[in-house]
Amino acid sequence: MNLTETTEFTDRDGIVDAVTRIVEGIDFGNADLLRSAFTEDAVFDLSGIDHSIHAFEPYVGREQVVRTLMRTVGLAMDTFHALSNIRVRVDGDTAQLTCYLIGQHHRAGEGPSVHFQDHLLLGNRFETDLVRDHDHVWLVRRNRVSSRWSVGNPAAAAIPTER
C-alpha cells in the first residue's frame, strides 16, 4: 500500500476551521479567537432557538456578535460544544456549511465538577454562509442557529437580558 502524505489546507478545512473558531472561542472565553471567525458585517442569528429557553434577535456586526456571545455565553457559563454531520458546498469565494452542534451548558464554575449536575444540553443545527477574504482565509458572514432538541434545566444556562 502506498500512502501519499499531504499537508495541503483545503477549502473545506478552512471553512470548518472558521466554524470551529466560533465554538472554541465561546468554550475558552477567547474573544480574539471568536472575532477571527467573522466578517466585519457578520450576522449571528439565534432566532431559531427554542423561545422557551430565550427569545433572540440576530446580532449584527462582528463587534456586536463577539461582545454579546462573550457576555452571554463565553464568559457567563461553562460550555462544551461539538460539531458533527458537517456538509460543505464551495462556489468560488463563497461557501455554505451545515452541521449539527451539541452544546453542554453549566453555570460558571460548575462545568468541570462531577458534583454539579444541573445543566442544559442543546442539540442545534448551524446553517452558515462564508466568504474567503483577501488573505484567503474563510470567514463567517452569516450563521443561523436552530433548535433540534434540548435536555436539562434552561435556568442552568440563564442568559443575561441586556444587550
Phi and psi in degrees as GROMACS dihedral restraints (atoms count N, CA, C in turn):
[ dihedral_restraints ]
;  ai    aj    ak    al  type     phi  dphi    fc
    3     4     5     6     1  -112.6    20    10
    4     5     6     7     1   111.9    20    10
    6     7     8     9     1  -102.6    20    10
    7     8     9    10     1   132.4    20    10
    9    10    11    12     1  -100.8    20    10
   10    11    12    13     1   126.5    20    10
   12    13    14    15     1   -82.9    20    10
   13    14    15    16     1   137.7    20    10
   15    16    17    18     1  -131.2    20    10
   16    17    18    19     1   142.3    20    10
   18    19    20    21     1  -117.4    20    10
   19    20    21    22     1    13.0    20    10
   21    22    23    24     1   -69.0    20    10
   22    23    24    25     1   132.7    20    10
   24    25    26    27     1   -93.4    20    10
   25    26    27    28     1   106.7    20    10
   27    28    29    30     1   -81.4    20    10
   28    29    30    31     1   167.2    20    10
   30    31    32    33     1   -55.6    20    10
   31    32    33    34     1   -44.0    20    10
   33    34    35    36     1   -59.1    20    10
   34    35    36    37     1   -43.4    20    10
   36    37    38    39     1   -58.5    20    10
   37    38    39    40     1   -46.0    20    10
   39    40    41    42     1   -65.4    20    10
   40    41    42    43     1   -36.2    20    10
   42    43    44    45     1   -68.8    20    10
   43    44    45    46     1   -47.3    20    10
   45    46    47    48     1   -63.3    20    10
   46    47    48    49     1   -37.7    20    10
   48    49    50    51     1   -60.5    20    10
   49    50    51    52     1   -39.9    20    10
   51    52    53    54     1   -60.4    20    10
   52    53    54    55     1   -45.1    20    10
   54    55    56    57     1   -70.8    20    10
   55    56    57    58     1   -35.5    20    10
   57    58    59    60     1   -63.9    20    10
   58    59    60    61     1   -35.4    20    10
   60    61    62    63     1   -62.3    20    10
   61    62    63    64     1   -31.6    20    10
   63    64    65    66     1   -64.2    20    10
   64    65    66    67     1   -56.3    20    10
   66    67    68    69     1   -69.3    20    10
   67    68    69    70     1   -35.8    20    10
   69    70    71    72     1   -71.5    20    10
   70    71    72    73     1   -35.6    20    10
   72    73    74    75     1   -59.2    20    10
   73    74    75    76     1   -42.8    20    10
   75    76    77    78     1   -66.9    20    10
   76    77    78    79     1   -51.5    20    10
   78    79    80    81     1   -61.2    20    10
   79    80    81    82     1   -35.0    20    10
   81    82    83    84     1   -99.0    20    10
   82    83    84    85     1     5.0    20    10
   84    85    86    87     1    59.6    20    10
   85    86    87    88     1    37.1    20    10
   87    88    89    90     1  -107.4    20    10
   88    89    90    91     1    95.3    20    10
   90    91    92    93     1   -62.7    20    10
   91    92    93    94     1   -36.6    20    10
   93    94    95    96     1   -65.0    20    10
   94    95    96    97     1   -42.3    20    10
   96    97    98    99     1   -64.2    20    10
   97    98    99   100     1   -44.5    20    10
   99   100   101   102     1   -60.0    20    10
  100   101   102   103     1   -47.5    20    10
  102   103   104   105     1   -57.9    20    10
  103   104   105   106     1   -35.8    20    10
  105   106   107   108     1   -67.3    20    10
  106   107   108   109     1   -10.6    20    10
  108   109   110   111     1   -87.4    20    10
  109   110   111   112     1   -16.0    20    10
  111   112   113   114     1  -116.3    20    10
  112   113   114   115     1   151.4    20    10
  114   115   116   117     1   -74.6    20    10
  115   116   117   118     1   163.7    20    10
  117   118   119   120     1   -60.8    20    10
  118   119   120   121     1   -34.6    20    10
  120   121   122   123     1   -99.0    20    10
  121   122   123   124     1    24.4    20    10
  123   124   125   126     1   -59.4    20    10
  124   125   126   127     1   151.0    20    10
  126   127   128   129     1  -123.6    20    10
  127   128   129   130     1   129.0    20    10
  129   130   131   132     1  -116.0    20    10
  130   131   132   133     1   108.8    20    10
  132   133   134   135     1  -108.4    20    10
  133   134   135   136     1   106.0    20    10
  135   136   137   138     1  -101.9    20    10
  136   137   138   139     1    14.1    20    10
  138   139   140   141     1   -66.0    20    10
  139   140   141   142     1   -15.0    20    10
  141   142   143   144     1   -86.9    20    10
  142   143   144   145     1     2.6    20    10
  144   145   146   147     1   -75.6    20    10
  145   146   147   148     1   144.3    20    10
  147   148   149   150     1   -50.4    20    10
  148   149   150   151     1   119.1    20    10
  150   151   152   153     1   -69.3    20    10
  151   152   153   154     1   -13.6    20    10
  153   154   155   156     1   -72.3    20    10
  154   155   156   157     1   -18.9    20    10
  156   157   158   159     1   -83.9    20    10
  157   158   159   160     1   -49.6    20    10
  159   160   161   162     1  -174.5    20    10
  160   161   162   163     1   144.1    20    10
  162   163   164   165     1   -94.7    20    10
  163   164   165   166     1   123.3    20    10
  165   166   167   168     1  -115.2    20    10
  166   167   168   169     1   147.2    20    10
  168   169   170   171     1  -108.9    20    10
  169   170   171   172     1   154.3    20    10
  171   172   173   174     1   -61.0    20    10
  172   173   174   175     1   143.0    20    10
  174   175   176   177     1   -92.9    20    10
  175   176   177   178     1   132.3    20    10
  177   178   179   180     1  -120.6    20    10
  178   179   180   181     1   129.9    20    10
  180   181   182   183     1    93.7    20    10
  181   182   183   184     1   135.4    20    10
  183   184   185   186     1   -51.8    20    10
  184   185   186   187     1   -45.4    20    10
  186   187   188   189     1   -67.1    20    10
  187   188   189   190     1   -38.2    20    10
  189   190   191   192     1   -67.7    20    10
  190   191   192   193     1   -40.7    20    10
  192   193   194   195     1   -57.8    20    10
  193   194   195   196     1   -52.0    20    10
  195   196   197   198     1   -65.0    20    10
  196   197   198   199     1   -48.7    20    10
  198   199   200   201     1   -58.1    20    10
  199   200   201   202     1   -45.8    20    10
  201   202   203   204     1   -71.1    20    10
  202   203   204   205     1   -45.0    20    10
  204   205   206   207     1   -64.8    20    10
  205   206   207   208     1   -36.3    20    10
  207   208   209   210     1   -66.7    20    10
  208   209   210   211     1   -44.0    20    10
  210   211   212   213     1   -69.7    20    10
  211   212   213   214     1   -39.9    20    10
  213   214   215   216     1   -90.0    20    10
  214   215   216   217     1   -25.3    20    10
  216   217   218   219     1  -130.9    20    10
  217   218   219   220     1   -58.8    20    10
  219   220   221   222     1   -56.8    20    10
  220   221   222   223     1   -38.4    20    10
  222   223   224   225     1  -109.4    20    10
  223   224   225   226     1   -10.3    20    10
  225   226   227   228     1   -93.6    20    10
  226   227   228   229     1   -16.6    20    10
  228   229   230   231     1  -153.3    20    10
  229   230   231   232     1   167.3    20    10
  231   232   233   234     1   -92.6    20    10
  232   233   234   235     1   125.7    20    10
  234   235   236   237     1  -132.1    20    10
  235   236   237   238     1   159.3    20    10
  237   238   239   240     1  -143.7    20    10
  238   239   240   241     1   116.4    20    10
  240   241   242   243     1  -114.7    20    10
  241   242   243   244     1   138.5    20    10
  243   244   245   246     1  -132.5    20    10
  244   245   246   247     1   135.3    20    10
  246   247   248   249     1   -99.6    20    10
  247   248   249   250     1   144.8    20    10
  249   250   251   252     1  -152.9    20    10
  250   251   252   253     1   175.3    20    10
  252   253   254   255     1    50.2    20    10
  253   254   255   256     1    48.0    20    10
  255   256   257   258     1   -81.1    20    10
  256   257   258   259     1   127.3    20    10
  258   259   260   261     1  -125.7    20    10
  259   260   261   262     1   136.8    20    10
  261   262   263   264     1  -130.0    20    10
  262   263   264   265     1   137.5    20    10
  264   265   266   267     1  -129.7    20    10
  265   266   267   268     1   124.3    20    10
  267   268   269   270     1  -109.6    20    10
  268   269   270   271     1   136.8    20    10
  270   271   272   273     1  -137.2    20    10
  271   272   273   274     1    89.2    20    10
  273   274   275   276     1    67.7    20    10
  274   275   276   277     1  -118.4    20    10
  276   277   278   279     1   -99.5    20    10
  277   278   279   280     1    16.5    20    10
  279   280   281   282     1  -126.0    20    10
  280   281   282   283     1   157.4    20    10
  282   283   284   285     1  -154.4    20    10
  283   284   285   286     1   159.5    20    10
  285   286   287   288     1  -126.6    20    10
  286   287   288   289     1   139.7    20    10
  288   289   290   291     1  -129.0    20    10
  289   290   291   292     1   137.7    20    10
  291   292   293   294     1  -125.2    20    10
  292   293   294   295     1   146.4    20    10
  294   295   296   297     1  -162.6    20    10
  295   296   297   298     1   166.4    20    10
  297   298   299   300     1   -93.8    20    10
  298   299   300   301     1   150.2    20    10
  300   301   302   303     1  -133.1    20    10
  301   302   303   304     1   120.2    20    10
  303   304   305   306     1  -102.0    20    10
  304   305   306   307     1   124.4    20    10
  306   307   308   309     1  -127.3    20    10
  307   308   309   310     1   119.2    20    10
  309   310   311   312     1   -95.7    20    10
  310   311   312   313     1   130.6    20    10
  312   313   314   315     1  -126.9    20    10
  313   314   315   316     1   127.3    20    10
  315   316   317   318     1  -127.4    20    10
  316   317   318   319     1   157.2    20    10
  318   319   320   321     1   -60.5    20    10
  319   320   321   322     1   150.7    20    10
  321   322   323   324     1   -53.6    20    10
  322   323   324   325     1   131.2    20    10
  324   325   326   327     1    87.3    20    10
  325   326   327   328     1    -9.7    20    10
  327   328   329   330     1  -100.4    20    10
  328   329   330   331     1   -15.8    20    10
  330   331   332   333     1   -61.4    20    10
  331   332   333   334     1   -46.0    20    10
  333   334   335   336     1   -73.8    20    10
  334   335   336   337     1   -10.2    20    10
  336   337   338   339     1   -98.9    20    10
  337   338   339   340     1   138.5    20    10
  339   340   341   342     1   -75.4    20    10
  340   341   342   343     1    -9.7    20    10
  342   343   344   345     1   -81.8    20    10
  343   344   345   346     1   -13.7    20    10
  345   346   347   348     1  -111.1    20    10
  346   347   348   349     1   111.0    20    10
  348   349   350   351     1  -108.6    20    10
  349   350   351   352     1     2.8    20    10
  351   352   353   354     1   -81.3    20    10
  352   353   354   355     1   114.6    20    10
  354   355   356   357     1  -152.2    20    10
  355   356   357   358     1   172.1    20    10
  357   358   359   360     1  -131.5    20    10
  358   359   360   361     1   121.4    20    10
  360   361   362   363     1  -108.4    20    10
  361   362   363   364     1   123.4    20    10
  363   364   365   366     1  -115.4    20    10
  364   365   366   367     1   138.5    20    10
  366   367   368   369     1  -110.3    20    10
  367   368   369   370     1   111.3    20    10
  369   370   371   372     1  -122.4    20    10
  370   371   372   373     1   169.9    20    10
  372   373   374   375     1  -124.3    20    10
  373   374   375   376     1   133.6    20    10
  375   376   377   378     1   -98.4    20    10
  376   377   378   379     1   136.7    20    10
  378   379   380   381     1  -125.2    20    10
  379   380   381   382     1   111.3    20    10
  381   382   383   384     1  -124.4    20    10
  382   383   384   385     1   131.5    20    10
  384   385   386   387     1  -105.0    20    10
  385   386   387   388     1   132.4    20    10
  387   388   389   390     1  -128.8    20    10
  388   389   390   391     1   157.9    20    10
  390   391   392   393     1  -133.2    20    10
  391   392   393   394     1   152.2    20    10
  393   394   395   396     1   -93.3    20    10
  394   395   396   397     1   128.1    20    10
  396   397   398   399     1   -85.3    20    10
  397   398   399   400     1  -177.9    20    10
  399   400   401   402     1   -66.0    20    10
  400   401   402   403     1   -18.2    20    10
  402   403   404   405     1   -93.8    20    10
  403   404   405   406     1     9.3    20    10
  405   406   407   408     1    67.7    20    10
  406   407   408   409     1    26.4    20    10
  408   409   410   411     1   -99.2    20    10
  409   410   411   412     1   133.2    20    10
  411   412   413   414     1   -80.3    20    10
  412   413   414   415     1   132.2    20    10
  414   415   416   417     1  -129.2    20    10
  415   416   417   418     1   148.8    20    10
  417   418   419   420     1   -81.9    20    10
  418   419   420   421     1   124.0    20    10
  420   421   422   423     1   -93.6    20    10
  421   422   423   424     1   -39.6    20    10
  423   424   425   426     1  -147.9    20    10
  424   425   426   427     1   133.4    20    10
  426   427   428   429     1  -129.3    20    10
  427   428   429   430     1   122.2    20    10
  429   430   431   432     1  -108.3    20    10
  430   431   432   433     1   129.7    20    10
  432   433   434   435     1  -116.3    20    10
  433   434   435   436     1   130.5    20    10
  435   436   437   438     1  -131.3    20    10
  436   437   438   439     1   145.6    20    10
  438   439   440   441     1   -76.4    20    10
  439   440   441   442     1   139.5    20    10
  441   442   443   444     1  -111.7    20    10
  442   443   444   445     1   -39.3    20    10
  444   445   446   447     1  -165.8    20    10
  445   446   447   448     1   165.9    20    10
  447   448   449   450     1  -150.9    20    10
  448   449   450   451     1   151.3    20    10
  450   451   452   453     1  -140.2    20    10
  451   452   453   454     1   132.9    20    10
  453   454   455   456     1   117.6    20    10
  454   455   456   457     1  -161.0    20    10
  456   457   458   459     1  -104.1    20    10
  457   458   459   460     1   112.0    20    10
  459   460   461   462     1   -57.3    20    10
  460   461   462   463     1   -27.8    20    10
  462   463   464   465     1   -65.7    20    10
  463   464   465   466     1   -22.6    20    10
  465   466   467   468     1   -68.9    20    10
  466   467   468   469     1   -17.8    20    10
  468   469   470   471     1  -122.3    20    10
  469   470   471   472     1    42.5    20    10
  471   472   473   474     1   -57.7    20    10
  472   473   474   475     1   128.7    20    10
  474   475   476   477     1   -98.9    20    10
  475   476   477   478     1   126.2    20    10
  477   478   479   480     1   -57.6    20    10
  478   479   480   481     1   143.1    20    10
  480   481   482   483     1   -87.7    20    10
  481   482   483   484     1   -24.6    20    10
  483   484   485   486     1   -74.3    20    10
  484   485   486   487     1   148.3    20    10
